[in-house]
Amino acid sequence: MLKTMHIFFEASKAAMQAITAHGMRSALTTLGIVIGVGAVITVVAIMEGLSANITSQLDDLGSDMVTLRAYTDPEQEMLGFSNKVSYEDFLLLKSKADNVTDMTATMRAFSLGSSVQYGRSTTQTQIIGTDSSYQNVVHIYPELGRFLSESDDLKRRRVAFIGSSVAKKLKMPPDPTGQFINLSGDWFRVIGVAETRGSLFGFDQDNYIIAPFSTIRSLNGSQATDNIDIMFRPQSDASLTDIKIQMRQILRQKHKLLDDDPDHFEFHSAEKTKKQFASITTSVTLVASGVVSISLLVGGIGIMNIMLVSVTERTKEIGIAKALGATPQFILLQFLIEALILSLFGGVMGLLLGYGLASMVSMMMPGSSSVLVPLWAIGLSFGFTTAIGVIFGLAPAIKAAKLNPVDALRYE
Amino acid sequence: MNDSTTNVIELKHITKNYPMADEDFLALNDVNLSIKKNDYVAITGPSGSGKSTLMNILGCLDQPSDGEYWLDKQNVATKTETQLAEIRNKGVGFIFQSFNLLPRASVLQNVMQPLVYRMMPAAERKKLALEALERVGLSSKVTSLPNQLSGGQRQRVAIARALVTKPAIILGDEPTGNLDSKTSRDIMALFDQLHQQGHTIILVTHEADIANHCQRIIRLVDGVIESDIRKQQGELSHA
């Protein structure tokens, strides 16, 4: 055991001497591996960083938040039908559904359009009507002022809780609470500004105005055209499937649907979005890794090529070593370790290069703040480069070990 | 006349042939030879006489096609390549015409190299190498690279490298072939000195005055020993 370690140590030393003797050539040899590993790590780091970033944003959004909204079969839609989820549906669910912590209704302000004005500034935004529970369901918290209260809703007050982007775009003062904004001719008093959430998939998540549900409902006019979204959070220990089954029963009964009629509504959850996104990033990562693996293969062939040249070039040196008593095993190990060191060095350089490139790319990419090199990618890179070193180093090393000492010594 | 127990080398019916296209080339033909401890032997002969082939077999760099080769009471002809490497490392000290030093390694590293393959601890390696360098008078050149030395100094390094393993035999293949006549004389004086210290030395040479340093001159012609002359003590010329 001690002897094996000693051979290994001495062979490594000899290998290192050979590598440093041709520094430039060694560096160029590893370039293929550097680029290969660098490319893999860049792709993985960006994808993983993006994925972690988006997952955390989705978690902020509340991955357990569920939205129920109207659904119309495309066939029926073509015939001019359009299903709706009404405020009455919401009230019914709110009173009957079990295992739900918070539930809120939201409504788009159709009548108000999407234009908002403050002083001389105008901007486009999304106007949502909802109640005080919205805060608990969507997890939006005021940075300044307050969120909607129950009395705002009861008294149909013309008040608005605005996203931070809206305040910025309208060039409002640092504390916009108390200011009045104009939504298509109707004046709303700003009561609060939300904490900044940043962007998700490149979409600004702070560009919205929230007003009391009852206010928007009355401005929208005819109650017959009510179409709302219902948002809720299941209790932490409750089964979402059970909740959905119960809600479906309640709503199908209320909508008087027959057994073979399709639902007039559907459920959306952030969990679902997260899963879809994860599957996309996984496939992109896999495909990209597969493609750049080819460059690792090319890098490996480069190492083999140089090692074969090196064996030929150092034939005389190998002859001398053999004459002085180096065993074939020692020579084999020396050349194998040399290939391995070149390959692993390329791997380390590639790792650093990949991390650097990924950091640069992520700095230039809006909305993605971090790069993440997962341990499995590092492990995989080193596993791969070790395998390349051994596989492509073996043929030259065997060639060196098998050299006949007499012929090798005679080589000029 | 030779007591076999003191023989360092015993060749019995050694044959070496190289397969050629039409017929085999017989480089050595039934060579029988005994070399005693502390012998000082010159192997001479014209080009193509089989000197180098014999040298390679004696140095365990090559295997005979037939016959037995006993080195230090071991039959070398039956050894594997790994075992041969060990014998080369422990039993034989090589000195080549073209020195065969590693150009990128220092004098000290060159001399220590055979001990590396013996897996000797670094401190002990260094001690033995310094001793060997002192014996050849190169203690002051320990850190030099081979290309910073003269031909004679390089050959001294090679001799130190051959001595460092304390081998049973020292083999010199035209050791003065690349040196001028004055340096040649110095190197031969060193060989004479080593012989006096008890080493067994075998030199391959085609130069008569080099061969004349030796006690025993073996002349090969066409793979056969033509003559094997042992000089009397008084005839030894240390010119």
Interface residues (C-beta under 8 A of the other chain):
Chain A: K3 H6 I7 E10 A14 Q17 A21 K316 E317 G319 I320 A321 K322 A323 L324 G325 A326 T327 P328 Q329 F330 P405 V406 L409
Chain B: N56 G59 L61 D62 E81 T82 A85 E86 R88 N89 K90 F94 F96 N100 L102 R104 A105 Q113 P114 V116 Y117 R118 M119 R161 T165
